[in-house]
Amino acid sequence: MNLESLTVALRPRTAWEAVELGTALARRHATAIWVPWLLASVVVFTAVNALAWGVGMMWLAPLTMWWLKPAFDRIPLYVLSRAVFGTVPRAADTLRAQFTWGLRWLLPYLTWRRLSPVRSMNLPVDLLEGGQGAEARARRRILVGPSYGVASLTTLLCVHFELAVYLGTISLALLFVPPEYLARTAQGLWEAMQAPPTWLDLTTNAVYWLAVTLIQPFYVGAGFGLYLNRRTEVEAWDIEIVLRRLAARLARAGAPLLLALALLGPAALAPAWGQDTGAGDGPVVQDAGEADADEAGEDVTGGPATLPAVFGEVADDAPLREAVARAYEDPTVSPKRTVTTWKPIKDDEDEEKKPRDMSTLARFGEAIGKAIALVGEYGLWFLLGMLVVVLLVTARRWLPWLRRGMRRPVREDSEIEHTPTPTPAPLPDDIPAAVRRLWQAGHPRDALALLYRASVAAMSARADVVLVPGATEAAVLRASRRMREPADREAFEAMVRQWQYAAYAGRLPSEEAFEAQLALLADRFHWRPGAAPSTQVPA
């Protein structure tokens, strides 16, 4: 793992900042993530829905796609784990790697680890580090433990986002339904959900796949961000990177010094090897006097010191000190922040400690100011006391008035006027003849109103319903669904639409359309002279 090639700035972050880092990485490498995701998931989605349709259980398709989420999670994890080190894989490489990469962990994550609330953080630990058994459990405990709560909340948030996208997309279809058809459409949709057709199952499955495709890569990215943050905290990646950069700078600065030492070292050592002690071949015994000579900087033989000739002069460590100082000034090593606080402009204690050297005029002005402050403070209390005394003296005058104002006015019961509800005029015995007379007399709106009233009365009798006074057209249309014959319902609905066009839009039907509608209603409701409906209709 080459930490120096990291494309993100490693520093200690809070857990939620790490989640934001992971989602930002997913956005940065969106193309490299979503292209292989779409290619792989579309194939699996098609195959799963085809099998579910073949066995006649379409509900198995979304359940299977949900259960296979850990298998698809390997795609964004594979991309992010390589892109963060500067190598963004191609879509073909990512798809090819899915046949071999992480297969050892696929079975656990599809069985007993499937419902783990911290799956997004466990996946990087297992798939990227490759531990086994107790080692893998220890790594998960060390890395996932402190971030368990945030990882669980991230899972819960992503589940809610998926539901929001899924339900919002389905509800979006209802926005294109006109308001007058909304109730019927909702009822039809509810009835269709009881025994959904194949096209509706495929549509809802596709919407769910769309929601998972949109949210799941961000979920994996959030877990990967938490994993990077925990590795930085536990293994001090940020400090290691700074030390490596420092070592590289020192190596570049010390190379000339090492080269000079390698060239001049043999020449400096040659006189030391050729020096004759002048005392034969026997050993030389050093006494206390010679030890004193060593302290004085001389050789045991009485000659000059040879250490500088052997090792050279002491190297200047100023460059090293400067490099260390620059390293500590790095904001990633010594983070600093600016805090703004309020402080008094003048400190009273400091002012008291300062010696006062005021002139006579200044002292006089200070005395005047204190006198004014004293009069103002106690004068206000004096005025307040005088006000209380005046209020107490004049209480006989203003207290009764205040009490009268606090009394609630007595409400006088007003007489209730009862206006009799006008009773609609009874329907004529021969409805078709009465309607035609109004039409031919030049009152087409009155003719349509009479025809509408008669139709509502006939519908109420045939559907065996009682309408409330003032029932709207929508209410009578809903009540007309109880009529058994579809032809009766269609004829009544056409009459209601014709009346709405005339009453609210001012669009009167042609005489041919009027006669056709009148004949149809007379035939369906069996209007004959003397056989008018007697049911009361809404006014």
C-alpha positions as CSV (number, residue, x, y, z in Angstrom):
1,M,0.0,0.0,0.0
2,N,1.6,3.2,-1.2
3,L,0.3,5.9,1.1
4,E,2.1,8.6,-0.7
5,S,-0.1,8.1,-3.8
6,L,-3.3,8.8,-1.9
7,T,-5.6,11.3,-3.6
8,V,-7.4,12.4,-0.5
9,A,-6.1,14.6,2.4
10,L,-5.8,12.3,5.4
11,R,-6.5,14.0,8.8
12,P,-8.4,13.0,11.9
13,R,-12.1,13.5,11.1
14,T,-15.3,13.0,13.0
15,A,-17.4,10.0,11.9
16,W,-20.0,12.1,10.1
17,E,-17.2,14.0,8.3
18,A,-15.9,10.6,7.2
19,V,-19.3,9.7,5.8
20,E,-19.3,12.9,3.9
21,L,-15.8,12.1,2.5
22,G,-17.1,8.7,1.3
23,T,-20.1,10.2,-0.5
24,A,-17.9,12.8,-2.1
25,L,-15.6,10.1,-3.4
26,A,-18.6,8.3,-4.9
27,R,-19.6,11.6,-6.6
28,R,-16.1,12.2,-7.9
29,H,-15.9,8.7,-9.5
30,A,-19.5,8.5,-10.5
31,T,-18.8,7.3,-14.1
32,A,-16.4,4.6,-13.0
33,I,-19.0,3.3,-10.5
34,W,-22.4,3.6,-12.2
35,V,-21.4,2.3,-15.6
36,P,-20.4,-1.2,-14.4
37,W,-23.2,-1.1,-11.9
38,L,-25.8,-0.5,-14.6
39,L,-24.3,-3.1,-16.9
40,A,-24.2,-5.8,-14.2
41,S,-27.5,-5.0,-12.5
42,V,-29.5,-4.7,-15.7
43,V,-28.6,-8.3,-16.7
44,V,-29.4,-9.7,-13.2
45,F,-32.6,-7.6,-13.1
46,T,-33.8,-9.0,-16.4
47,A,-32.9,-12.6,-15.5
48,V,-34.6,-12.4,-12.1
49,N,-37.8,-10.9,-13.4
50,A,-38.0,-13.4,-16.3
51,L,-37.6,-16.3,-13.8
52,A,-40.2,-14.8,-11.4
53,W,-42.6,-14.3,-14.3
54,G,-42.0,-17.9,-15.4
55,V,-43.0,-19.3,-12.0
56,G,-45.8,-16.9,-11.6
57,M,-44.4,-15.1,-8.5
58,M,-43.4,-11.6,-9.5
59,W,-42.8,-10.6,-5.8
60,L,-39.7,-12.8,-5.8
61,A,-37.9,-10.4,-8.2
62,P,-37.6,-7.4,-5.9
63,L,-36.9,-9.6,-2.9
64,T,-34.0,-11.3,-4.8
65,M,-32.6,-8.0,-6.0
66,W,-32.6,-6.7,-2.4
67,W,-30.9,-9.9,-1.1
68,L,-28.2,-9.6,-3.8
69,K,-27.2,-6.1,-2.7
70,P,-23.9,-7.3,-1.1
71,A,-22.8,-8.8,-4.4
72,F,-23.4,-5.5,-6.2
73,D,-21.7,-3.6,-3.3
74,R,-18.4,-5.0,-4.5
75,I,-18.5,-2.8,-7.6
76,P,-18.3,0.6,-5.9
77,L,-15.9,-0.7,-3.3
78,Y,-13.6,-2.1,-6.0
79,V,-13.6,1.3,-7.8
80,L,-13.1,3.5,-4.7
81,S,-10.4,1.3,-3.1
82,R,-8.3,1.8,-6.2
83,A,-9.3,5.3,-7.2
84,V,-8.3,6.6,-3.8
85,F,-4.7,5.6,-4.6
86,G,-4.8,7.3,-8.0
87,T,-5.7,4.4,-10.2
88,V,-9.3,4.6,-11.5
89,P,-10.2,1.2,-13.0
90,R,-12.1,1.0,-16.3
91,A,-15.6,-0.4,-16.5
92,A,-14.4,-3.6,-18.2
93,D,-11.7,-4.2,-15.6
94,T,-14.3,-3.7,-12.8
95,L,-16.7,-6.1,-14.3
96,R,-14.0,-8.7,-15.0
97,A,-12.8,-8.4,-11.4
98,Q,-16.3,-9.3,-10.0
99,F,-15.8,-12.9,-11.1
100,T,-12.8,-13.4,-8.8
101,W,-12.5,-10.5,-6.3
102,G,-14.1,-11.0,-2.9
103,L,-15.9,-14.3,-3.8
104,R,-14.7,-15.9,-0.6
105,W,-16.7,-13.4,1.5
106,L,-19.8,-13.5,-0.8
107,L,-21.5,-16.4,0.9
108,P,-21.2,-15.0,4.5
109,Y,-22.6,-11.6,3.3
110,L,-25.5,-13.3,1.6
111,T,-26.4,-15.4,4.6
112,W,-25.7,-14.7,8.3
113,R,-24.0,-11.3,7.7
114,R,-26.8,-10.1,5.3
115,L,-28.8,-8.1,7.9
116,S,-25.8,-6.5,9.6
117,P,-26.5,-2.8,10.2
118,V,-22.8,-2.1,9.7
119,R,-22.3,-4.0,6.4
120,S,-21.0,-0.9,4.6
121,M,-18.0,-0.8,7.0
122,N,-17.4,-4.5,7.4
123,L,-17.1,-5.0,3.6
124,P,-13.9,-2.9,3.3
125,V,-12.3,-4.6,6.3
126,D,-13.0,-8.1,4.9
127,L,-12.5,-7.6,1.2
128,L,-9.6,-5.2,1.2
129,E,-7.5,-6.7,4.1
130,G,-8.2,-10.3,3.4
131,G,-8.1,-11.5,7.0
132,Q,-9.4,-14.9,8.1
133,G,-11.0,-16.3,11.2
134,A,-10.0,-14.7,14.5
135,E,-7.8,-12.1,12.7
136,A,-10.7,-10.8,10.7
137,R,-12.9,-10.7,13.8
138,A,-10.3,-8.7,15.7
139,R,-9.9,-6.2,12.8
140,R,-13.6,-5.7,12.6
141,R,-13.8,-5.2,16.4
142,I,-11.0,-2.6,16.3
143,L,-12.0,-0.7,13.2
144,V,-15.8,-0.9,13.3
145,G,-16.4,-0.7,17.1
146,P,-16.0,3.0,17.7
147,S,-18.0,3.9,14.6
148,Y,-20.8,1.3,15.0
149,G,-23.5,3.9,15.9
150,V,-22.7,6.1,12.9
151,A,-22.5,3.2,10.5
152,S,-25.9,1.9,11.7
153,L,-27.5,5.3,11.4
154,T,-26.0,5.6,7.9
155,T,-27.7,2.3,7.0
156,L,-31.0,3.5,8.4
157,L,-30.7,6.8,6.5
158,C,-30.0,5.1,3.2
159,V,-33.0,2.8,3.7
160,H,-35.2,5.8,4.2
161,F,-33.7,7.5,1.1
162,E,-34.5,4.4,-1.0
163,L,-38.1,4.3,0.3
164,A,-38.4,8.1,-0.5
165,V,-37.2,7.6,-4.1
166,Y,-39.4,4.5,-4.6
167,L,-42.6,5.9,-3.2
168,G,-42.0,9.4,-4.6
169,T,-41.5,8.0,-8.2
170,I,-44.8,6.0,-7.9
171,S,-46.7,9.0,-6.5
172,L,-45.3,11.2,-9.3
173,A,-47.6,9.3,-11.7
174,L,-50.6,10.6,-9.8
175,L,-49.6,14.2,-10.5
176,F,-50.5,13.7,-14.2
177,V,-54.1,12.7,-13.4
178,P,-56.8,15.4,-13.6
179,P,-58.4,16.2,-10.3
180,E,-61.9,15.0,-11.4
181,Y,-60.5,11.6,-12.3
182,L,-58.2,11.3,-9.2
183,A,-60.6,9.5,-7.0
184,R,-61.5,7.0,-9.8
185,T,-57.8,6.5,-10.6
186,A,-56.8,5.9,-7.0
187,Q,-59.6,3.4,-6.6
188,G,-58.6,1.7,-9.8
189,L,-55.0,1.6,-8.7
190,W,-56.0,0.1,-5.3
191,E,-58.1,-2.6,-7.1
192,A,-55.2,-3.3,-9.4
193,M,-52.8,-3.8,-6.5
194,Q,-55.1,-6.5,-5.1
195,A,-54.4,-8.6,-8.2
196,P,-51.6,-6.7,-10.0
197,P,-51.1,-7.5,-13.7
198,T,-47.7,-8.4,-15.0
199,W,-47.0,-4.9,-16.4
200,L,-47.6,-3.3,-13.0
201,D,-45.3,-5.7,-11.3
202,L,-42.6,-5.0,-13.8
203,T,-43.1,-1.3,-13.4
204,T,-42.8,-1.4,-9.6
205,N,-39.8,-3.7,-9.8
206,A,-38.1,-1.3,-12.2
207,V,-38.8,1.6,-9.9
208,Y,-37.3,-0.2,-6.9
209,W,-34.2,-1.1,-9.0
210,L,-33.9,2.5,-9.9
211,A,-34.0,3.6,-6.2
212,V,-31.4,1.0,-5.2
213,T,-29.1,2.0,-8.2
214,L,-29.3,5.7,-7.1
215,I,-28.7,5.3,-3.4
216,Q,-26.6,2.1,-2.9
217,P,-23.2,3.4,-4.2
218,F,-23.4,6.3,-1.8
219,Y,-24.1,3.8,1.0
220,V,-20.9,1.9,0.1
221,G,-18.9,5.1,-0.3
222,A,-20.0,6.2,3.2
223,G,-18.8,2.9,4.7
224,F,-15.5,3.2,2.8
225,G,-15.0,6.8,4.2
226,L,-15.5,5.5,7.8
227,Y,-13.0,2.7,7.1
228,L,-10.4,5.2,5.9
229,N,-10.9,7.4,8.9
230,R,-10.5,4.5,11.3
231,R,-7.3,3.3,9.6
232,T,-6.0,6.9,9.9
233,E,-6.8,7.0,13.6
234,V,-5.5,3.6,14.5
235,E,-2.4,3.4,12.3
236,A,-1.6,7.2,12.1
237,W,-1.5,7.3,8.4
238,D,-1.4,11.0,8.3
239,I,1.7,11.1,10.5
240,E,3.3,8.4,8.5
241,I,2.8,10.3,5.3
242,V,4.4,13.4,6.8
243,L,7.4,11.4,8.1
244,R,7.9,9.8,4.7
245,R,7.9,13.2,3.0
246,L,10.3,14.5,5.6
247,A,12.6,11.5,5.0
248,A,12.5,12.1,1.2
249,R,13.4,15.8,1.6
250,L,16.3,14.9,4.0
251,A,17.6,12.2,1.6
252,R,17.7,14.7,-1.2
253,A,19.5,17.3,1.0
254,G,22.1,14.7,2.5
255,A,23.1,13.0,-0.8
256,P,25.9,15.5,-1.6
257,L,27.3,15.2,2.0
258,L,27.4,11.5,1.8
259,L,29.1,11.6,-1.5
260,A,31.8,14.0,-0.2
261,L,32.4,11.8,2.9
262,A,32.8,8.7,0.7
263,L,35.4,10.4,-1.5
264,L,37.4,12.1,1.3
265,G,37.2,9.4,3.9
266,P,40.0,7.1,2.7
267,A,42.4,10.0,2.3
268,A,41.7,11.1,5.9
269,L,42.3,7.6,7.3
270,A,45.6,6.9,5.5
271,P,47.9,8.8,7.9
272,A,46.3,7.0,10.9
273,W,47.1,3.6,9.5
274,G,50.8,4.5,8.6
275,Q,51.6,6.2,11.9
276,D,54.5,4.6,13.9
277,T,54.2,4.5,17.7
278,G,58.0,4.4,18.2
279,A,57.7,1.9,21.1
280,G,58.4,-1.4,19.4
281,D,55.9,-4.2,18.9
282,G,54.8,-4.5,22.5
283,P,51.4,-3.2,23.8
284,V,51.1,0.3,25.0
285,V,49.8,0.9,28.5
286,Q,48.0,4.1,29.2
287,D,48.4,5.7,32.6
288,A,46.6,8.5,34.3
289,G,48.8,11.1,32.8
290,E,48.0,10.0,29.3
291,A,44.3,10.0,30.2
292,D,44.7,13.7,31.2
293,A,46.4,14.2,27.8
294,D,43.3,12.8,26.1
295,E,41.1,15.2,28.0
296,A,43.3,18.0,26.7
297,G,42.6,16.9,23.2
298,E,46.0,15.2,22.5
299,D,46.8,11.7,21.3
300,V,48.3,9.1,23.7
301,T,51.6,9.4,21.9
302,G,51.8,13.1,22.6
303,G,50.8,14.2,19.1
304,P,47.8,16.1,17.9
305,A,44.3,14.6,18.1
306,T,43.4,12.4,15.1
307,L,39.6,12.2,15.6
308,P,38.8,15.1,13.3
309,A,41.1,13.6,10.7
310,V,39.2,10.3,10.8
311,F,35.6,11.4,11.1
312,G,35.8,14.9,9.7
313,E,34.2,18.0,11.2
314,V,30.9,17.8,12.9
315,A,28.1,18.2,10.4
316,D,25.8,21.3,10.7
317,D,22.3,20.2,11.7
318,A,20.6,23.5,10.8
319,P,18.9,22.0,7.7
320,L,17.5,19.2,9.8
321,R,16.2,21.6,12.3
322,E,14.5,23.7,9.6
323,A,13.0,20.6,8.0
324,V,11.6,19.4,11.4
325,A,10.2,22.9,12.1
326,R,8.5,23.0,8.7
327,A,7.1,19.5,9.4
328,Y,5.5,20.7,12.6
329,E,4.1,23.8,10.9
330,D,2.2,21.5,8.5
331,P,-1.6,22.0,9.3
332,T,-2.1,18.2,9.0
333,V,0.4,17.6,11.9
334,S,-0.4,20.7,14.0
335,P,-4.0,21.7,13.2
336,K,-5.0,25.2,14.3
337,R,-8.3,27.0,14.3
338,T,-9.3,30.5,14.9
339,V,-11.8,31.2,17.8
340,T,-13.5,34.6,18.1
341,T,-14.5,35.7,21.6
342,W,-15.9,38.9,23.0
343,K,-13.6,40.8,25.4
344,P,-14.3,44.1,27.1
345,I,-12.6,47.0,25.6
346,K,-11.4,48.4,28.9
347,D,-10.7,46.4,32.0
348,D,-11.8,48.1,35.2
349,E,-9.1,46.4,37.3
350,D,-6.4,47.5,34.9
351,E,-7.8,51.0,35.0
352,E,-7.7,51.0,38.8
353,K,-4.1,49.8,38.8
354,K,-3.0,52.5,36.5
355,P,-1.8,55.6,38.4
356,R,-4.2,58.5,37.9
357,D,-2.6,61.8,37.0
358,M,-5.6,64.1,36.4
359,S,-5.7,67.9,36.5
360,T,-8.1,69.9,38.6
361,L,-10.4,70.4,35.6
362,A,-10.5,66.7,35.0
363,R,-11.3,66.0,38.7
364,F,-14.0,68.6,38.6
365,G,-15.6,67.0,35.5
366,E,-15.5,63.6,37.1
367,A,-17.2,64.9,40.2
368,I,-20.0,66.5,38.1
369,G,-20.5,63.2,36.3
370,K,-20.8,61.3,39.6
371,A,-23.3,63.8,40.9
372,I,-25.4,63.6,37.8
373,A,-25.3,59.8,38.0
374,L,-26.4,59.9,41.6
375,V,-29.3,62.3,41.0
376,G,-30.4,60.2,38.0
377,E,-30.3,56.9,39.9
378,Y,-32.1,58.1,43.1
379,G,-34.2,60.6,41.2
380,L,-35.8,57.8,39.2
381,W,-36.6,55.9,42.4
382,F,-38.1,59.1,43.9
383,L,-40.3,59.6,40.8
384,L,-41.5,56.0,41.0
385,G,-42.4,56.4,44.6
386,M,-44.4,59.6,43.9
387,L,-46.2,57.8,41.1
388,V,-47.3,55.0,43.5
389,V,-48.5,57.6,46.0
390,V,-50.6,59.4,43.4
391,L,-52.1,56.1,42.2
392,L,-53.1,55.2,45.8
393,V,-54.6,58.6,46.4
394,T,-56.7,58.6,43.2
395,A,-57.7,54.9,43.4
396,R,-61.3,55.8,44.1
397,R,-61.6,57.3,40.7
398,W,-59.8,55.0,38.4
399,L,-60.3,51.6,40.2
400,P,-64.1,51.3,39.4
401,W,-63.5,52.3,35.8
402,L,-60.8,49.6,35.6
403,R,-63.1,47.0,37.1
404,R,-65.9,47.9,34.6
405,G,-63.4,47.5,31.8
406,M,-62.4,44.0,33.0
407,R,-66.0,42.7,33.0
408,R,-66.9,40.6,30.1
409,P,-69.9,42.0,28.1
410,V,-73.0,39.9,28.5
411,R,-74.0,38.4,25.3
412,E,-77.7,38.8,24.5
413,D,-79.3,35.9,22.9
414,S,-80.4,36.9,19.5
415,E,-83.6,35.6,17.9
416,I,-82.9,32.8,15.5
417,E,-84.7,33.2,12.2
418,H,-85.8,30.0,10.7
419,T,-86.1,30.2,6.9
420,P,-87.9,27.3,5.3
421,T,-85.9,25.3,2.9
422,P,-87.3,25.7,-0.6
423,T,-88.7,22.4,-1.8
424,P,-87.8,21.6,-5.4
425,A,-90.7,21.7,-7.8
426,P,-92.1,18.2,-8.5
427,L,-91.1,16.5,-11.7
428,P,-93.7,16.5,-14.5
429,D,-95.5,13.4,-15.4
430,D,-94.3,13.4,-19.0
431,I,-90.6,14.3,-18.6
432,P,-89.6,14.1,-22.3
433,A,-92.4,16.4,-23.4
434,A,-91.7,18.9,-20.7
435,V,-88.0,19.0,-21.6
436,R,-88.8,19.5,-25.3
437,R,-91.2,22.3,-24.5
438,L,-88.5,24.2,-22.6
439,W,-85.9,23.6,-25.4
440,Q,-88.2,24.7,-28.1
441,A,-89.3,27.8,-26.0
442,G,-85.7,29.0,-26.1
443,H,-84.7,27.9,-22.6
444,P,-82.0,25.2,-23.3
445,R,-80.3,25.6,-19.9
446,D,-83.6,25.1,-18.0
447,A,-84.3,22.1,-20.3
448,L,-81.0,20.5,-19.4
449,A,-81.5,21.3,-15.7
450,L,-84.9,19.6,-15.7
451,L,-83.4,16.6,-17.6
452,Y,-80.5,16.4,-15.1
453,R,-82.9,16.4,-12.1
454,A,-85.0,13.7,-13.7
455,S,-81.9,11.6,-14.5
456,V,-80.6,12.0,-10.9
457,A,-84.0,11.0,-9.5
458,A,-84.2,7.9,-11.8
459,M,-80.6,6.9,-10.9
460,S,-81.4,7.2,-7.2
461,A,-84.4,5.0,-7.5
462,R,-82.6,2.4,-9.6
463,A,-79.3,2.4,-7.6
464,D,-81.3,2.4,-4.3
465,V,-79.4,5.3,-2.8
466,V,-80.4,8.4,-0.9
467,L,-78.5,11.6,-1.9
468,V,-77.9,14.4,0.6
469,P,-79.3,17.8,-0.3
470,G,-76.9,19.8,-2.4
471,A,-75.0,16.7,-3.7
472,T,-72.4,17.6,-6.3
473,E,-72.0,16.1,-9.7
474,A,-69.0,14.1,-8.4
475,A,-71.2,12.6,-5.6
476,V,-74.0,11.6,-7.9
477,L,-71.5,10.0,-10.3
478,R,-70.0,7.9,-7.5
479,A,-73.6,6.9,-6.5
480,S,-74.4,5.9,-10.1
481,R,-71.8,3.1,-9.9
482,R,-74.2,1.1,-7.9
483,M,-76.5,0.7,-11.0
484,R,-76.1,-2.9,-12.3
485,E,-76.4,-2.2,-16.0
486,P,-73.3,-0.7,-17.6
487,A,-75.5,1.0,-20.2
488,D,-77.4,2.8,-17.5
489,R,-74.2,4.1,-16.0
490,E,-72.8,5.3,-19.3
491,A,-76.0,7.1,-20.2
492,F,-76.2,8.8,-16.8
493,E,-72.5,9.8,-17.0
494,A,-73.0,11.3,-20.5
495,M,-76.0,13.3,-19.1
496,V,-73.9,14.6,-16.2
497,R,-71.1,15.7,-18.5
498,Q,-73.6,17.4,-20.8
499,W,-75.0,19.3,-17.9
500,Q,-71.6,20.4,-16.6
501,Y,-70.5,21.7,-20.0
502,A,-73.7,23.8,-20.2
503,A,-73.8,25.0,-16.5
504,Y,-70.1,25.8,-16.0
505,A,-68.6,26.3,-19.5
506,G,-71.6,27.7,-21.3
507,R,-71.3,25.0,-24.0
508,L,-74.8,23.9,-25.1
509,P,-75.2,20.7,-27.1
510,S,-76.6,20.8,-30.6
511,E,-80.2,19.9,-31.1
512,E,-79.3,16.5,-32.6
513,A,-77.1,15.7,-29.6
514,F,-79.9,16.9,-27.2
515,E,-82.5,14.8,-28.9
516,A,-80.3,11.8,-28.9
517,Q,-79.4,12.1,-25.2
518,L,-83.1,12.6,-24.3
519,A,-84.2,9.6,-26.3
520,L,-81.4,7.5,-24.7
521,L,-82.4,8.5,-21.2
522,A,-86.1,8.0,-21.9
523,D,-85.3,4.5,-23.1
524,R,-82.9,3.5,-20.3
525,F,-85.1,4.9,-17.5
526,H,-88.5,4.0,-19.0
527,W,-90.0,7.4,-19.0
528,R,-93.6,7.3,-20.0
529,P,-96.4,9.7,-19.5
530,G,-97.5,9.5,-15.9
531,A,-94.4,7.5,-14.8
532,A,-92.1,10.3,-13.6
533,P,-89.8,9.4,-10.7
534,S,-90.9,10.5,-7.3
535,T,-87.6,10.4,-5.6
536,Q,-86.4,13.7,-4.1
537,V,-83.3,15.0,-5.8
538,P,-80.8,17.6,-4.6
539,A,-81.5,21.2,-5.4
